[in-house]
Amino acid sequence: MDTLSYKTKSANKATVNKEWVLVDADGQTLGRLASKV
């Protein structure tokens, strides 16, 4: 039988990518915009 191993990956300083994302939310509802982001 083939078994799979699942492992939770945690972010650390070496793997995290910190950058800002600019989203134009002009005229959009917060909930609808949040589902797209």
N, C-alpha and C positions, 0 to 999 in steps of 0.2 A: 504494500500500500504506500502511496506517495503522500508524505505529510508536508504541510506548509508551515513555515515559521513566521509569525507576525511579530514585528518589533516596532514600538513607538519611537519615532525620531524626535529628539528635543533640539531646539535651536540653541546655539551657543555663539560666542563672539566670532568664531571662525566661519560659521555657516549662515549667519543672519545677514540679510541684505537691507541696509537702512537707506531709504531714499524717499523723498517726498513725491506724492502724486497729486497733481492738480486736476480737480473735477469741476466742470462748469455745470452748476445746478440751477441756472437761471430758468425760472418758470416751471420747475419740476417739483413733484411731491417727494418729501423725504423718504417715505417707505418704498416708492417705486425706484427712486435713485439708489437707495441702499441695496436693493435686490440686484441691481446691475453691477454694482461695485463689488 
